[in-house]
Amino acid sequence: MDFILKKAVSMFLMPLPIGVLFIVLGLLLLYRNKIKKAKWMLLLSVVWLFVFSYSPMANILLHSIESNNPTLHTAPKNITY
């Protein structure tokens, strides 16, 4: 149960599933003839996916995470498997 809950929660914290959710919402709005809202939602999804897949933006986000932790050059001797 914990595994399924973890996967369900983490799915909505990643940029790609959120972008796909925006696309689905935009298509749903398009189906319900709310054209103006659908255009904005689809535009938001394209911009969302572009921003998070654009290399400099991804590097900025990753740098803040990677700079907090030192590089591990050798594995500790007391690891138990």
N, C-alpha and C positions, 0 to 999 in steps of 0.2 A: 504494500500500500504506500509506503514512504517513497519507493522508487517511482511509482506512477505520479504521485503528487509532485515530487521534485521535477520530473520531466515536464509535467503540465505547467508548473509555475515558471520554469526556466525557458520554456518555449515562448512565453509572452514577454520575456526580458531581453530577447535577442532582436537585433534590428530587422532581419529578414522576415520572421513571422509577423512582426508588427507591420511591415510594409505590405505583406500579403493580406493581412487583415484589412488594411486601408483599401487595397484593391477590391476585395470582396465587398466591403461596405459601399464603395463607389459604384460597383456593378449592381448592387442591391438598390441603391438610390436611382440608378439609371433605369432599372426595371420598373420602379414605382413612379416613373416620369417626373422625378425631381431633378431635372437636367442641370440646373445651376449648381446645386449642392453636389451632384455626382461629378461634375467637372472639377470642382474644387477638391473633392476627396481623391479623385484619380490624379490630379496634379500634385497633391500632397504626397501620394504614394510614390510617384516617380521621383520627386525631389528627395523624399526620405531615402529611397533606395540609392539614388545617386550620391547623396552626401555621405552615407555610411560605406559605400563601396569605393569612393574616391580615395586614392592612395594617401595624399597628404592628411586628410581628415582622419583616416584610420591610423596613420602613424602618430598623430597627435594624441589620439585616445589611448593607443598602446603604450606610448612613451610614459604617460603618467602612471600606468600600472607597472611597467617594467623598471622604472627608475626607483621605485620603492623597495625592491628586493635585490640583494646582491647576486651576482652570478655564482652558481655552484660549479666549481672546477673539479673537485674530487668528492666522491660519495663518502659519507661518514662510515666508520668501521663497525659501529654497533647497530646496524640495521637488522631487524628480524623480519623474516618473511612469513 
